[in-house]
């Protein structure tokens, strides 16, 4: 998998034109062999793996619709083959070959290391990895380095993608805490600081929502019981937190002012970013309402949404639609949007399960879908990989020990 990801990134960012997609024929052959092997080697029912099939069906649907509408199979399918199909097939091999709890803990470890790097970037106001990026289209926000507006991104190139991974790391830490409570608390605090440093309001919203869901479900499952011992521990934590606030008052005020300013900007209708997003949604829905029945059902094909934005630029801005659901609606119609809704069904069904790993991955998937209102999930390879791993885990119920309950190891 590491070799595959490295090769794809190299081909995508280092080569030009058709050479950048040299993996396409390899993907086709590999996909056929792997799918045949998967069906042959496994005997579980369709019900236990339908999430994976629906995910692949969504890819096939997008390829077929775009190929028919645009009459160009190669250009409308190369990204899906190289990015998404390769990610889902190799993730499926990975999920079937490893201990899932250990895989989740490995992701958690990487997330903690990433958060530590993020804290360093947050303090220094500079990117640790920016000098390694030689693709101009990915050199986002370089002008802000060294200023208060500098946003944490670590290895993810864009702050919002880094923030999405921070939320996922937090969720895993909630369900798979570190053995040492002090280390666990420090790890969680580091993730929160990194998340704040990304200045991603969409992920802040996602962070709040998923924590409300976790808290509500644990109350419903009677996992949170306040006894005298727990009350004493909570009082000690509160007192300790107040002492930290007093000692680091100025630093915490700076963080609070950053969050406040970022949030107020997000509520400002005249803000350029907000205006662009709202205007694009309004323009896109207005254009959609004028289409015929066939176009409303199946859209206008791959990358129509961004083409529409470029032909209807907003105050000269035409860089990104920044809304996965609007992009899918314009590109693939109502049928494509129904596939997106199915991801939400997958997430909530998994959250309501009694398996810890199911519930954690379901909430992780939900956090990605929430953030999808503010950026294009399928435009980022990191998001493709995260979606692939989560879908494969949630599709592999046969590999779980049925005795593995929410509290089980």
Secondary structure, DSSP 8 states (H G I E B T S, - for coil): -HHHHHHHHHHHHHS-GGGGGTTHHHHHHHHHHHHHHHHHH----GGGGHHHHHHHHHHHHHHHHHHHHHS-HHHHHHHIIIIIIHHHHHHHHHHHHS-HHHHHHHHHHHHHHHHHHHHHHHHHTS-SSGGG---GGG-TTGGGTTSTT----GGGSSHHHHHHHHHHHHHHHHHS--SSHHHHHHHHHHHHHHHHHHT-HHHHHHHHHHHHHHHHHHHHTT-----HHHHHHHHHHHHHHHHHHHHTHHHHHHHHHHHHHHHHHHH-TTSHHHHHHHHHHHHHHHHHHTS-HHHHHH-S-TTHHHHHHHHT-BTTB-S----HHHHHHHHHHHHHHHHHHHHHHHHHHHHTSS-HHHHHHHHHHHHHHHHTTTS-GGG-HHHHHHHHHHHHHHH-GGGS-TT--TT--
